Amino acid sequence: MKEIQRPVICVEELTKIYPTGGKALSRRSEGKLAVDCISFEVHKGEIFGLLGPNGAGKTTTIKMLTTLLLPTSGSAAVLGSDVVAHPMEIRKRINLVSGGERGLYYRITGRQNLLFFSDLYQVPARIKKGRVDDLLRIVGLEEAADTRVEDYSRGMKQRLHIARGLVNDPEILFLDEPTIGLDPEIAREVREIIRGMSVKGKTILLTTHYMHEAEEMCSRIGLISKGRIIALGAPSELKELVKTKSAIEIEAGYLPAEAIESIRNLEGVKDVHAMVQPDRSVVRVLVEEGSNMMGTIATALDGYRLNRISNEEPTLEDAYLSLVSDDD
């Protein structure tokens, strides 16, 4: 009989309310609700994603799971230890990497940074140098190992961040927006590194607001909106939530707000998402499956320059936008 493995992360009704006005909380309504009774599990070896826009509660959730922030209520266990009762036990066995450029010492080299953080985690001297060399190779910084970090590009700094997060050989690596602000090519390199860690057995929990990144990397995703998880499952399962809808994509010149609104008000239209720039607009419209809406939408945009209008398969982004719309 196959042994059933316990989840390495178990979250039950976890809630965080930030006090407002510097006062202690006596009632739920007195503070800012950042995370609202969320529950989920993460299993060993998987890449689990928390996907949502800025301000949805992703970073607050990670801070609670990595023992940097106390929950207001609910519970969370990481590697079998409660985040409130046994934070030090957890910290020895995990690590956290955040997007951005904080958390490194710029006046010393990449190698010196990794040796310093290895000492903080009390990595034994007999394996420290070899591990640092291995990490520099994994993240592609061998040639820049002895260059000061202040001379690194942003992408190099982020790769060093990931290496820093691995100095203690963590069982779980938490990645908070690991590719934020990176050029597409560098972001792709970072994703490849993360996938490589997963193949080697690391459990990874990452947050992102990039839909394609979550769909490409994660075995399961929690969609989070306004502090609540509104859907949970594999990317394919989440896309099934909009299987009764189809998508129409319009590429055009500049479309003003009233043009977008005219589409939104059409009978049969369920959701509209528009990216409007001075010289280019891309509008994605969710309609009931089988609805013959292309001609109706084209008519509504009569007078505007349309470059393309086509039927598309619903994406993870469509699922997210539809669920968020239903949540409003």
SULSULMO-V888058 format. One record per helix or strand. SS is the DSSP state (@ for helix, = for strand). FROM is the first residue (numbers start at 1). TO is the last residue. If there is no record, write none. Layout:
SS | FROM | TO
SS | FROM | TO
This chain:
= | 9 | 19
@ | 28 | 30
= | 31 | 42
= | 47 | 51
@ | 58 | 65
= | 73 | 78
= | 81 | 82
@ | 87 | 91
= | 94 | 98
= | 109 | 109
@ | 110 | 120
@ | 125 | 138
= | 148 | 148
@ | 149 | 151
@ | 154 | 164
= | 172 | 176
@ | 184 | 199
= | 203 | 208
@ | 211 | 217
= | 220 | 225
= | 228 | 233
@ | 235 | 240
= | 245 | 252
@ | 257 | 264
= | 269 | 276
= | 281 | 288
@ | 294 | 300
= | 306 | 312
@ | 316 | 327
